[in-house]
């Protein structure tokens, strides 16, 4: 591990990175598809955009936290 790296923030960053472009192998994808009665293509576009926004927002917050921790 890199000296001075915060393990907790590394774990959070790994989790944030694992969300980006998660789709058909995610149970949430299929639940949203069925619940909102969407096509696979529409769900893919919506789910990918949402997960990417969550991932990018999370990594930005984690990087901001790294300044203070």
N, CA, C, O and CB atoms as a CASP TS submission, in Angstrom:
PFRMAT TS
TARGET T0000
AUTHOR 0000-0000-0000
METHOD Language model
MODEL 1
PARENT N/A
ATOM      1  N   UNK     1       0.836  -1.177   0.000  1.00  0.00           N
ATOM      2  CA  UNK     1       0.000   0.000   0.000  1.00  0.00           C
ATOM      3  C   UNK     1       0.885   1.247   0.000  1.00  0.00           C
ATOM      4  O   UNK     1       1.985   1.245   0.553  1.00  0.00           O
ATOM      5  CB  UNK     1      -0.953  -0.005   1.214  1.00  0.00           C
ATOM      6  N   UNK     2       0.394   2.284  -0.616  1.00  0.00           N
ATOM      7  CA  UNK     2       1.135   3.538  -0.698  1.00  0.00           C
ATOM      8  C   UNK     2       1.210   4.196   0.675  1.00  0.00           C
ATOM      9  O   UNK     2       0.185   4.336   1.343  1.00  0.00           O
ATOM     10  CB  UNK     2       0.482   4.490  -1.716  1.00  0.00           C
ATOM     11  N   UNK     3       2.400   4.601   1.108  1.00  0.00           N
ATOM     12  CA  UNK     3       2.505   5.277   2.401  1.00  0.00           C
ATOM     13  C   UNK     3       1.648   6.550   2.430  1.00  0.00           C
ATOM     14  O   UNK     3       1.644   7.331   1.478  1.00  0.00           O
ATOM     15  CB  UNK     3       3.976   5.620   2.704  1.00  0.00           C
ATOM     16  N   UNK     4       0.943   6.736   3.510  1.00  0.00           N
ATOM     17  CA  UNK     4       0.101   7.913   3.670  1.00  0.00           C
ATOM     18  C   UNK     4      -1.294   7.766   3.087  1.00  0.00           C
ATOM     19  O   UNK     4      -2.116   8.673   3.223  1.00  0.00           O
ATOM     20  CB  UNK     4       0.763   9.076   3.046  1.00  0.00           C
ATOM     21  N   UNK     5      -1.578   6.637   2.440  1.00  0.00           N
ATOM     22  CA  UNK     5      -2.913   6.428   1.868  1.00  0.00           C
ATOM     23  C   UNK     5      -3.875   5.999   2.970  1.00  0.00           C
ATOM     24  O   UNK     5      -3.526   5.199   3.838  1.00  0.00           O
ATOM     25  CB  UNK     5      -2.874   5.363   0.730  1.00  0.00           C
ATOM     26  N   UNK     6      -5.064   6.532   2.924  1.00  0.00           N
ATOM     27  CA  UNK     6      -6.083   6.206   3.914  1.00  0.00           C
ATOM     28  C   UNK     6      -6.852   4.973   3.443  1.00  0.00           C
ATOM     29  O   UNK     6      -7.494   5.005   2.393  1.00  0.00           O
ATOM     30  CB  UNK     6      -7.047   7.411   4.146  1.00  0.00           C
ATOM     31  N   UNK     7      -6.788   3.900   4.208  1.00  0.00           N
ATOM     32  CA  UNK     7      -7.428   2.639   3.810  1.00  0.00           C
ATOM     33  C   UNK     7      -8.931   2.781   3.651  1.00  0.00           C
ATOM     34  O   UNK     7      -9.515   2.219   2.725  1.00  0.00           O
ATOM     35  CB  UNK     7      -7.129   1.557   4.827  1.00  0.00           C
ATOM     36  N   UNK     8      -9.557   3.526   4.545  1.00  0.00           N
ATOM     37  CA  UNK     8     -11.005   3.691   4.488  1.00  0.00           C
ATOM     38  C   UNK     8     -11.429   4.381   3.196  1.00  0.00           C
ATOM     39  O   UNK     8     -12.418   3.997   2.572  1.00  0.00           O
ATOM     40  CB  UNK     8     -11.496   4.489   5.694  1.00  0.00           C
ATOM     41  N   UNK     9     -10.672   5.401   2.801  1.00  0.00           N
ATOM     42  CA  UNK     9     -11.000   6.107   1.557  1.00  0.00           C
ATOM     43  C   UNK     9     -10.716   5.231   0.338  1.00  0.00           C
ATOM     44  O   UNK     9     -11.417   5.328  -0.669  1.00  0.00           O
ATOM     45  CB  UNK     9     -10.203   7.421   1.459  1.00  0.00           C
ATOM     46  N   UNK    10      -9.704   4.386   0.420  1.00  0.00           N
ATOM     47  CA  UNK    10      -9.435   3.450  -0.675  1.00  0.00           C
ATOM     48  C   UNK    10     -10.586   2.468  -0.859  1.00  0.00           C
ATOM     49  O   UNK    10     -10.954   2.139  -1.987  1.00  0.00           O
ATOM     50  CB  UNK    10      -8.133   2.685  -0.415  1.00  0.00           C
ATOM     51  N   UNK    11     -11.156   2.001   0.253  1.00  0.00           N
ATOM     52  CA  UNK    11     -12.301   1.091   0.180  1.00  0.00           C
ATOM     53  C   UNK    11     -13.499   1.805  -0.447  1.00  0.00           C
ATOM     54  O   UNK    11     -14.176   1.249  -1.312  1.00  0.00           O
ATOM     55  CB  UNK    11     -12.667   0.555   1.590  1.00  0.00           C
ATOM     56  N   UNK    12     -13.756   3.034  -0.009  1.00  0.00           N
ATOM     57  CA  UNK    12     -14.861   3.803  -0.578  1.00  0.00           C
ATOM     58  C   UNK    12     -14.653   4.075  -2.069  1.00  0.00           C
ATOM     59  O   UNK    12     -15.597   3.990  -2.854  1.00  0.00           O
ATOM     60  CB  UNK    12     -15.023   5.122   0.173  1.00  0.00           C
ATOM     61  N   UNK    13     -13.423   4.398  -2.457  1.00  0.00           N
ATOM     62  CA  UNK    13     -13.123   4.653  -3.867  1.00  0.00           C
ATOM     63  C   UNK    13     -13.311   3.392  -4.710  1.00  0.00           C
ATOM     64  O   UNK    13     -13.784   3.464  -5.844  1.00  0.00           O
ATOM     65  CB  UNK    13     -11.689   5.177  -4.020  1.00  0.00           C
ATOM     66  N   UNK    14     -12.944   2.255  -4.161  1.00  0.00           N
ATOM     67  CA  UNK    14     -13.149   0.986  -4.873  1.00  0.00           C
ATOM     68  C   UNK    14     -14.631   0.727  -5.074  1.00  0.00           C
ATOM     69  O   UNK    14     -15.056   0.315  -6.153  1.00  0.00           O
ATOM     70  CB  UNK    14     -12.505  -0.185  -4.103  1.00  0.00           C
ATOM     71  N   UNK    15     -15.416   0.970  -4.034  1.00  0.00           N
ATOM     72  CA  UNK    15     -16.865   0.799  -4.143  1.00  0.00           C
ATOM     73  C   UNK    15     -17.482   1.748  -5.157  1.00  0.00           C
ATOM     74  O   UNK    15     -18.363   1.356  -5.923  1.00  0.00           O
ATOM     75  CB  UNK    15     -17.516   1.004  -2.794  1.00  0.00           C
ATOM     76  N   UNK    16     -17.025   2.989  -5.163  1.00  0.00           N
ATOM     77  CA  UNK    16     -17.538   3.974  -6.124  1.00  0.00           C
ATOM     78  C   UNK    16     -17.192   3.553  -7.554  1.00  0.00           C
ATOM     79  O   UNK    16     -18.018   3.673  -8.459  1.00  0.00           O
ATOM     80  CB  UNK    16     -16.958   5.382  -5.823  1.00  0.00           C
ATOM     81  N   UNK    17     -15.989   3.069  -7.747  1.00  0.00           N
ATOM     82  CA  UNK    17     -15.573   2.632  -9.079  1.00  0.00           C
ATOM     83  C   UNK    17     -16.293   1.395  -9.561  1.00  0.00           C
ATOM     84  O   UNK    17     -16.440   1.191 -10.766  1.00  0.00           O
ATOM     85  CB  UNK    17     -14.110   2.377  -9.092  1.00  0.00           C
ATOM     86  N   UNK    18     -16.744   0.565  -8.635  1.00  0.00           N
ATOM     87  CA  UNK    18     -17.440  -0.663  -9.034  1.00  0.00           C
ATOM     88  C   UNK    18     -18.843  -0.384  -9.545  1.00  0.00           C
ATOM     89  O   UNK    18     -19.446  -1.250 -10.179  1.00  0.00           O
ATOM     90  CB  UNK    18     -17.508  -1.631  -7.866  1.00  0.00           C
ATOM     91  N   UNK    19     -19.374   0.791  -9.289  1.00  0.00           N
ATOM     92  CA  UNK    19     -20.732   1.113  -9.724  1.00  0.00           C
ATOM     93  C   UNK    19     -20.819   1.534 -11.183  1.00  0.00           C
ATOM     94  O   UNK    19     -21.854   1.346 -11.822  1.00  0.00           O
ATOM     95  CB  UNK    19     -21.291   2.201  -8.865  1.00  0.00           C
ATOM     96  N   UNK    20     -19.748   2.098 -11.713  1.00  0.00           N
ATOM     97  CA  UNK    20     -19.825   2.701 -13.035  1.00  0.00           C
ATOM     98  C   UNK    20     -20.161   1.651 -14.100  1.00  0.00           C
ATOM     99  O   UNK    20     -19.535   0.593 -14.165  1.00  0.00           O
ATOM    100  CB  UNK    20     -18.504   3.399 -13.374  1.00  0.00           C
ATOM    101  N   UNK    21     -21.132   1.955 -14.908  1.00  0.00           N
ATOM    102  CA  UNK    21     -21.608   1.098 -15.999  1.00  0.00           C
ATOM    103  C   UNK    21     -22.024  -0.301 -15.552  1.00  0.00           C
ATOM    104  O   UNK    21     -21.850  -1.263 -16.301  1.00  0.00           O
ATOM    105  CB  UNK    21     -20.542   0.978 -17.041  1.00  0.00           C
ATOM    106  N   UNK    22     -22.564  -0.426 -14.357  1.00  0.00           N
ATOM    107  CA  UNK    22     -23.121  -1.719 -13.972  1.00  0.00           C
ATOM    108  C   UNK    22     -24.469  -1.843 -14.660  1.00  0.00           C
ATOM    109  O   UNK    22     -25.238  -0.882 -14.678  1.00  0.00           O
ATOM    110  CB  UNK    22     -23.254  -1.861 -12.407  1.00  0.00           C
ATOM    111  N   UNK    23     -24.765  -2.976 -15.211  1.00  0.00           N
ATOM    112  CA  UNK    23     -26.042  -3.099 -15.919  1.00  0.00           C
ATOM    113  C   UNK    23     -26.636  -4.488 -15.796  1.00  0.00           C
ATOM    114  O   UNK    23     -27.035  -4.877 -14.698  1.00  0.00           O
ATOM    115  CB  UNK    23     -25.864  -2.754 -17.378  1.00  0.00           C
ATOM    116  N   UNK    24     -26.710  -5.248 -16.869  1.00  0.00           N
ATOM    117  CA  UNK    24     -27.521  -6.467 -16.901  1.00  0.00           C
ATOM    118  C   UNK    24     -27.136  -7.529 -15.872  1.00  0.00           C
ATOM    119  O   UNK    24     -27.941  -8.419 -15.598  1.00  0.00           O
ATOM    120  CB  UNK    24     -27.439  -7.063 -18.251  1.00  0.00           C
ATOM    121  N   UNK    25     -25.958  -7.469 -15.304  1.00  0.00           N
ATOM    122  CA  UNK    25     -25.601  -8.442 -14.275  1.00  0.00           C
ATOM    123  C   UNK    25     -25.989  -7.955 -12.885  1.00  0.00           C
ATOM    124  O   UNK    25     -25.656  -8.593 -11.887  1.00  0.00           O
ATOM    125  CB  UNK    25     -24.108  -8.736 -14.323  1.00  0.00           C
ATOM    126  N   UNK    26     -26.691  -6.827 -12.817  1.00  0.00           N
ATOM    127  CA  UNK    26     -27.118  -6.245 -11.554  1.00  0.00           C
ATOM    128  C   UNK    26     -28.612  -6.505 -11.360  1.00  0.00           C
ATOM    129  O   UNK    26     -29.416  -6.185 -12.236  1.00  0.00           O
ATOM    130  CB  UNK    26     -26.810  -4.723 -11.512  1.00  0.00           C
ATOM    131  N   UNK    27     -28.983  -7.080 -10.225  1.00  0.00           N
ATOM    132  CA  UNK    27     -30.399  -7.378  -9.952  1.00  0.00           C
ATOM    133  C   UNK    27     -31.240  -6.109  -9.944  1.00  0.00           C
ATOM    134  O   UNK    27     -32.403  -6.135 -10.344  1.00  0.00           O
ATOM    135  CB  UNK    27     -30.544  -8.106  -8.609  1.00  0.00           C
ATOM    136  N   UNK    28     -30.663  -4.997  -9.492  1.00  0.00           N
ATOM    137  CA  UNK    28     -31.388  -3.733  -9.477  1.00  0.00           C
ATOM    138  C   UNK    28     -31.809  -3.303 -10.870  1.00  0.00           C
ATOM    139  O   UNK    28     -32.874  -2.710 -11.042  1.00  0.00           O
ATOM    140  CB  UNK    28     -30.541  -2.657  -8.843  1.00  0.00           C
ATOM    141  N   UNK    29     -30.988  -3.594 -11.861  1.00  0.00           N
ATOM    142  CA  UNK    29     -31.308  -3.284 -13.257  1.00  0.00           C
ATOM    143  C   UNK    29     -32.620  -3.937 -13.652  1.00  0.00           C
ATOM    144  O   UNK    29     -33.503  -3.288 -14.211  1.00  0.00           O
ATOM    145  CB  UNK    29     -30.178  -3.748 -14.195  1.00  0.00           C
ATOM    146  N   UNK    30     -32.744  -5.229 -13.359  1.00  0.00           N
ATOM    147  CA  UNK    30     -33.945  -5.965 -13.745  1.00  0.00           C
ATOM    148  C   UNK    30     -35.159  -5.551 -12.920  1.00  0.00           C
ATOM    149  O   UNK    30     -36.282  -5.547 -13.423  1.00  0.00           O
ATOM    150  CB  UNK    30     -33.710  -7.459 -13.601  1.00  0.00           C
ATOM    151  N   UNK    31     -34.937  -5.203 -11.657  1.00  0.00           N
ATOM    152  CA  UNK    31     -36.053  -4.731 -10.826  1.00  0.00           C
ATOM    153  C   UNK    31     -36.601  -3.417 -11.366  1.00  0.00           C
ATOM    154  O   UNK    31     -37.817  -3.249 -11.458  1.00  0.00           O
ATOM    155  CB  UNK    31     -35.606  -4.557  -9.358  1.00  0.00           C
ATOM    156  N   UNK    32     -35.722  -2.481 -11.724  1.00  0.00           N
ATOM    157  CA  UNK    32     -36.159  -1.199 -12.285  1.00  0.00           C
ATOM    158  C   UNK    32     -36.873  -1.426 -13.610  1.00  0.00           C
ATOM    159  O   UNK    32     -37.902  -0.808 -13.880  1.00  0.00           O
ATOM    160  CB  UNK    32     -34.957  -0.245 -12.479  1.00  0.00           C
ATOM    161  N   UNK    33     -36.329  -2.308 -14.430  1.00  0.00           N
ATOM    162  CA  UNK    33     -36.946  -2.600 -15.731  1.00  0.00           C
ATOM    163  C   UNK    33     -38.377  -3.082 -15.560  1.00  0.00           C
ATOM    164  O   UNK    33     -39.288  -2.592 -16.227  1.00  0.00           O
ATOM    165  CB  UNK    33     -36.127  -3.652 -16.493  1.00  0.00           C
ATOM    166  N   UNK    34     -38.573  -4.036 -14.671  1.00  0.00           N
ATOM    167  CA  UNK    34     -39.909  -4.596 -14.470  1.00  0.00           C
ATOM    168  C   UNK    34     -40.841  -3.627 -13.752  1.00  0.00           C
ATOM    169  O   UNK    34     -42.007  -3.499 -14.126  1.00  0.00           O
ATOM    170  CB  UNK    34     -39.816  -5.888 -13.684  1.00  0.00           C
ATOM    171  N   UNK    35     -40.342  -2.944 -12.729  1.00  0.00           N
ATOM    172  CA  UNK    35     -41.177  -2.044 -11.933  1.00  0.00           C
ATOM    173  C   UNK    35     -41.713  -0.885 -12.770  1.00  0.00           C
ATOM    174  O   UNK    35     -42.876  -0.502 -12.635  1.00  0.00           O
ATOM    175  CB  UNK    35     -40.386  -1.502 -10.746  1.00  0.00           C
ATOM    176  N   UNK    36     -40.858  -0.326 -13.639  1.00  0.00           N
ATOM    177  CA  UNK    36     -41.265   0.802 -14.469  1.00  0.00           C
ATOM    178  C   UNK    36     -41.713   0.380 -15.866  1.00  0.00           C
ATOM    179  O   UNK    36     -41.993   1.230 -16.712  1.00  0.00           O
ATOM    180  CB  UNK    36     -40.131   1.787 -14.579  1.00  0.00           C
ATOM    181  N   UNK    37     -41.782  -0.929 -16.113  1.00  0.00           N
ATOM    182  CA  UNK    37     -42.250  -1.480 -17.383  1.00  0.00           C
ATOM    183  C   UNK    37     -41.503  -0.852 -18.566  1.00  0.00           C
ATOM    184  O   UNK    37     -42.111  -0.354 -19.513  1.00  0.00           O
ATOM    185  CB  UNK    37     -43.765  -1.258 -17.535  1.00  0.00           C
ATOM    186  N   UNK    38     -40.174  -0.891 -18.483  1.00  0.00           N
ATOM    187  CA  UNK    38     -39.322  -0.291 -19.505  1.00  0.00           C
ATOM    188  C   UNK    38     -38.728  -1.381 -20.391  1.00  0.00           C
ATOM    189  O   UNK    38     -38.661  -2.546 -19.998  1.00  0.00           O
ATOM    190  CB  UNK    38     -38.200   0.553 -18.858  1.00  0.00           C
ATOM    191  N   UNK    39     -38.299  -0.993 -21.587  1.00  0.00           N
ATOM    192  CA  UNK    39     -37.589  -1.938 -22.445  1.00  0.00           C
ATOM    193  C   UNK    39     -36.163  -2.094 -21.912  1.00  0.00           C
ATOM    194  O   UNK    39     -35.689  -1.285 -21.115  1.00  0.00           O
ATOM    195  CB  UNK    39     -37.584  -1.457 -23.940  1.00  0.00           C
ATOM    196  N   UNK    40     -35.497  -3.148 -22.370  1.00  0.00           N
ATOM    197  CA  UNK    40     -34.119  -3.370 -21.937  1.00  0.00           C
ATOM    198  C   UNK    40     -33.233  -2.203 -22.385  1.00  0.00           C
ATOM    199  O   UNK    40     -32.365  -1.762 -21.633  1.00  0.00           O
ATOM    200  CB  UNK    40     -33.580  -4.710 -22.501  1.00  0.00           C
ATOM    201  N   UNK    41     -33.447  -1.707 -23.597  1.00  0.00           N
ATOM    202  CA  UNK    41     -32.645  -0.594 -24.105  1.00  0.00           C
ATOM    203  C   UNK    41     -32.831   0.680 -23.292  1.00  0.00           C
ATOM    204  O   UNK    41     -31.863   1.360 -22.950  1.00  0.00           O
ATOM    205  CB  UNK    41     -32.994  -0.326 -25.549  1.00  0.00           C
ATOM    206  N   UNK    42     -34.099   0.997 -22.985  1.00  0.00           N
ATOM    207  CA  UNK    42     -34.361   2.195 -22.178  1.00  0.00           C
ATOM    208  C   UNK    42     -33.797   2.051 -20.774  1.00  0.00           C
ATOM    209  O   UNK    42     -33.233   2.996 -20.223  1.00  0.00           O
ATOM    210  CB  UNK    42     -35.862   2.475 -22.107  1.00  0.00           C
ATOM    211  N   UNK    43     -33.950   0.872 -20.201  1.00  0.00           N
ATOM    212  CA  UNK    43     -33.420   0.642 -18.859  1.00  0.00           C
ATOM    213  C   UNK    43     -31.900   0.731 -18.868  1.00  0.00           C
ATOM    214  O   UNK    43     -31.301   1.277 -17.941  1.00  0.00           O
ATOM    215  CB  UNK    43     -33.873  -0.730 -18.322  1.00  0.00           C
ATOM    216  N   UNK    44     -31.281   0.199 -19.905  1.00  0.00           N
ATOM    217  CA  UNK    44     -29.824   0.256 -20.015  1.00  0.00           C
ATOM    218  C   UNK    44     -29.333   1.701 -20.044  1.00  0.00           C
ATOM    219  O   UNK    44     -28.374   2.048 -19.355  1.00  0.00           O
ATOM    220  CB  UNK    44     -29.354  -0.486 -21.273  1.00  0.00           C
ATOM    221  N   UNK    45     -29.992   2.540 -20.840  1.00  0.00           N
ATOM    222  CA  UNK    45     -29.594   3.954 -20.933  1.00  0.00           C
ATOM    223  C   UNK    45     -29.782   4.659 -19.591  1.00  0.00           C
ATOM    224  O   UNK    45     -28.891   5.361 -19.114  1.00  0.00           O
ATOM    225  CB  UNK    45     -30.411   4.677 -22.031  1.00  0.00           C
ATOM    226  N   UNK    46     -30.951   4.462 -18.994  1.00  0.00           N
ATOM    227  CA  UNK    46     -31.261   5.127 -17.731  1.00  0.00           C
ATOM    228  C   UNK    46     -30.373   4.628 -16.604  1.00  0.00           C
ATOM    229  O   UNK    46     -29.820   5.426 -15.847  1.00  0.00           O
ATOM    230  CB  UNK    46     -32.720   4.917 -17.369  1.00  0.00           C
ATOM    231  N   UNK    47     -30.234   3.314 -16.487  1.00  0.00           N
ATOM    232  CA  UNK    47     -29.461   2.702 -15.406  1.00  0.00           C
ATOM    233  C   UNK    47     -27.988   3.073 -15.525  1.00  0.00           C
ATOM    234  O   UNK    47     -27.348   3.403 -14.526  1.00  0.00           O
ATOM    235  CB  UNK    47     -29.627   1.173 -15.420  1.00  0.00           C
ATOM    236  N   UNK    48     -27.449   3.022 -16.734  1.00  0.00           N
ATOM    237  CA  UNK    48     -26.034   3.359 -16.924  1.00  0.00           C
ATOM    238  C   UNK    48     -25.764   4.818 -16.576  1.00  0.00           C
ATOM    239  O   UNK    48     -24.756   5.130 -15.943  1.00  0.00           O
ATOM    240  CB  UNK    48     -25.607   3.078 -18.371  1.00  0.00           C
ATOM    241  N   UNK    49     -26.658   5.709 -16.986  1.00  0.00           N
ATOM    242  CA  UNK    49     -26.485   7.128 -16.675  1.00  0.00           C
ATOM    243  C   UNK    49     -26.555   7.347 -15.166  1.00  0.00           C
ATOM    244  O   UNK    49     -25.721   8.055 -14.603  1.00  0.00           O
ATOM    245  CB  UNK    49     -27.556   7.981 -17.394  1.00  0.00           C
ATOM    246  N   UNK    50     -27.546   6.743 -14.509  1.00  0.00           N
ATOM    247  CA  UNK    50     -27.706   6.921 -13.069  1.00  0.00           C
ATOM    248  C   UNK    50     -26.493   6.383 -12.300  1.00  0.00           C
ATOM    249  O   UNK    50     -25.968   7.060 -11.416  1.00  0.00           O
ATOM    250  CB  UNK    50     -28.982   6.224 -12.592  1.00  0.00           C
ATOM    251  N   UNK    51     -26.058   5.188 -12.632  1.00  0.00           N
ATOM    252  CA  UNK    51     -24.926   4.579 -11.939  1.00  0.00           C
ATOM    253  C   UNK    51     -23.638   5.362 -12.183  1.00  0.00           C
ATOM    254  O   UNK    51     -22.803   5.470 -11.285  1.00  0.00           O
ATOM    255  CB  UNK    51     -24.749   3.129 -12.387  1.00  0.00           C
ATOM    256  N   UNK    52     -23.470   5.908 -13.384  1.00  0.00           N
ATOM    257  CA  UNK    52     -22.289   6.710 -13.687  1.00  0.00           C
ATOM    258  C   UNK    52     -22.289   8.006 -12.882  1.00  0.00           C
ATOM    259  O   UNK    52     -21.253   8.418 -12.361  1.00  0.00           O
ATOM    260  CB  UNK    52     -22.222   7.019 -15.186  1.00  0.00           C
ATOM    261  N   UNK    53     -23.455   8.647 -12.781  1.00  0.00           N
ATOM    262  CA  UNK    53     -23.569   9.877 -11.986  1.00  0.00           C
ATOM    263  C   UNK    53     -23.258   9.588 -10.521  1.00  0.00           C
ATOM    264  O   UNK    53     -22.536  10.348  -9.877  1.00  0.00           O
ATOM    265  CB  UNK    53     -24.986  10.490 -12.123  1.00  0.00           C
ATOM    266  N   UNK    54     -23.798   8.498  -9.998  1.00  0.00           N
ATOM    267  CA  UNK    54     -23.540   8.125  -8.603  1.00  0.00           C
ATOM    268  C   UNK    54     -22.044   7.876  -8.398  1.00  0.00           C
ATOM    269  O   UNK    54     -21.466   8.344  -7.417  1.00  0.00           O
ATOM    270  CB  UNK    54     -24.360   6.861  -8.209  1.00  0.00           C
ATOM    271  N   UNK    55     -21.422   7.148  -9.315  1.00  0.00           N
ATOM    272  CA  UNK    55     -20.008   6.804  -9.190  1.00  0.00           C
ATOM    273  C   UNK    55     -19.117   8.041  -9.246  1.00  0.00           C
ATOM    274  O   UNK    55     -18.209   8.189  -8.428  1.00  0.00           O
ATOM    275  CB  UNK    55     -19.608   5.829 -10.287  1.00  0.00           C
ATOM    276  N   UNK    56     -19.369   8.919 -10.197  1.00  0.00           N
ATOM    277  CA  UNK    56     -18.550  10.124 -10.345  1.00  0.00           C
ATOM    278  C   UNK    56     -18.746  11.063  -9.154  1.00  0.00           C
ATOM    279  O   UNK    56     -17.785  11.655  -8.662  1.00  0.00           O
ATOM    280  CB  UNK    56     -18.897  10.852 -11.659  1.00  0.00           C
ATOM    281  N   UNK    57     -19.985  11.195  -8.697  1.00  0.00           N
ATOM    282  CA  UNK    57     -20.256  12.023  -7.527  1.00  0.00           C
ATOM    283  C   UNK    57     -19.553  11.468  -6.297  1.00  0.00           C
ATOM    284  O   UNK    57     -18.964  12.216  -5.516  1.00  0.00           O
ATOM    285  CB  UNK    57     -21.762  12.121  -7.276  1.00  0.00           C
ATOM    286  N   UNK    58     -19.618  10.155  -6.130  1.00  0.00           N
ATOM    287  CA  UNK    58     -18.979   9.523  -4.975  1.00  0.00           C
ATOM    288  C   UNK    58     -17.469   9.730  -4.990  1.00  0.00           C
ATOM    289  O   UNK    58     -16.881  10.048  -3.956  1.00  0.00           O
ATOM    290  CB  UNK    58     -19.299   8.031  -4.944  1.00  0.00           C
ATOM    291  N   UNK    59     -16.834   9.554  -6.146  1.00  0.00           N
ATOM    292  CA  UNK    59     -15.378   9.713  -6.181  1.00  0.00           C
ATOM    293  C   UNK    59     -14.998  11.174  -5.943  1.00  0.00           C
ATOM    294  O   UNK    59     -13.959  11.451  -5.344  1.00  0.00           O
ATOM    295  CB  UNK    59     -14.808   9.223  -7.534  1.00  0.00           C
ATOM    296  N   UNK    60     -15.828  12.107  -6.405  1.00  0.00           N
ATOM    297  CA  UNK    60     -15.551  13.530  -6.147  1.00  0.00           C
ATOM    298  C   UNK    60     -15.632  13.829  -4.642  1.00  0.00           C
ATOM    299  O   UNK    60     -14.795  14.554  -4.104  1.00  0.00           O
ATOM    300  CB  UNK    60     -16.553  14.431  -6.930  1.00  0.00           C
ATOM    301  N   UNK    61     -16.629  13.275  -3.981  1.00  0.00           N
ATOM    302  CA  UNK    61     -16.769  13.466  -2.526  1.00  0.00           C
ATOM    303  C   UNK    61     -15.601  12.809  -1.793  1.00  0.00           C
ATOM    304  O   UNK    61     -15.071  13.377  -0.838  1.00  0.00           O
ATOM    305  CB  UNK    61     -18.118  12.880  -2.018  1.00  0.00           C
ATOM    306  N   UNK    62     -15.202  11.627  -2.231  1.00  0.00           N
ATOM    307  CA  UNK    62     -14.084  10.928  -1.603  1.00  0.00           C
ATOM    308  C   UNK    62     -12.792  11.725  -1.782  1.00  0.00           C
ATOM    309  O   UNK    62     -11.989  11.818  -0.854  1.00  0.00           O
ATOM    310  CB  UNK    62     -13.928   9.512  -2.196  1.00  0.00           C
ATOM    311  N   UNK    63     -12.589  12.293  -2.958  1.00  0.00           N
ATOM    312  CA  UNK    63     -11.386  13.107  -3.190  1.00  0.00           C
ATOM    313  C   UNK    63     -11.414  14.351  -2.322  1.00  0.00           C
ATOM    314  O   UNK    63     -10.372  14.771  -1.818  1.00  0.00           O
ATOM    315  CB  UNK    63     -11.268  13.502  -4.677  1.00  0.00           C
ATOM    316  N   UNK    64     -12.583  14.949  -2.136  1.00  0.00           N
ATOM    317  CA  UNK    64     -12.715  16.099  -1.250  1.00  0.00           C
ATOM    318  C   UNK    64     -12.426  15.689   0.190  1.00  0.00           C
ATOM    319  O   UNK    64     -11.747  16.414   0.916  1.00  0.00           O
ATOM    320  CB  UNK    64     -14.124  16.714  -1.364  1.00  0.00           C
ATOM    321  N   UNK    65     -12.932  14.541   0.605  1.00  0.00           N
ATOM    322  CA  UNK    65     -12.649  14.050   1.961  1.00  0.00           C
ATOM    323  C   UNK    65     -11.170  13.802   2.176  1.00  0.00           C
ATOM    324  O   UNK    65     -10.652  14.012   3.273  1.00  0.00           O
ATOM    325  CB  UNK    65     -13.421  12.771   2.232  1.00  0.00           C
ATOM    326  N   UNK    66     -10.482  13.352   1.121  1.00  0.00           N
ATOM    327  CA  UNK    66      -9.049  13.038   1.275  1.00  0.00           C
ATOM    328  C   UNK    66      -8.228  14.283   1.626  1.00  0.00           C
ATOM    329  O   UNK    66      -7.142  14.177   2.196  1.00  0.00           O
ATOM    330  CB  UNK    66      -8.503  12.407  -0.019  1.00  0.00           C
ATOM    331  N   UNK    67      -8.750  15.453   1.285  1.00  0.00           N
ATOM    332  CA  UNK    67      -8.046  16.696   1.612  1.00  0.00           C
ATOM    333  C   UNK    67      -8.099  16.933   3.122  1.00  0.00           C
ATOM    334  O   UNK    67      -7.153  17.470   3.698  1.00  0.00           O
ATOM    335  CB  UNK    67      -8.666  17.903   0.846  1.00  0.00           C
ATOM    336  N   UNK    68      -9.187  16.539   3.759  1.00  0.00           N
ATOM    337  CA  UNK    68      -9.395  16.809   5.175  1.00  0.00           C
ATOM    338  C   UNK    68      -8.996  15.657   6.109  1.00  0.00           C
ATOM    339  O   UNK    68      -8.824  15.857   7.312  1.00  0.00           O
ATOM    340  CB  UNK    68     -10.827  17.143   5.398  1.00  0.00           C
ATOM    341  N   UNK    69      -8.854  14.470   5.553  1.00  0.00           N
ATOM    342  CA  UNK    69      -8.539  13.297   6.390  1.00  0.00           C
ATOM    343  C   UNK    69      -7.059  13.009   6.367  1.00  0.00           C
ATOM    344  O   UNK    69      -6.605  12.063   7.010  1.00  0.00           O
ATOM    345  CB  UNK    69      -9.317  12.061   5.919  1.00  0.00           C
TER
END
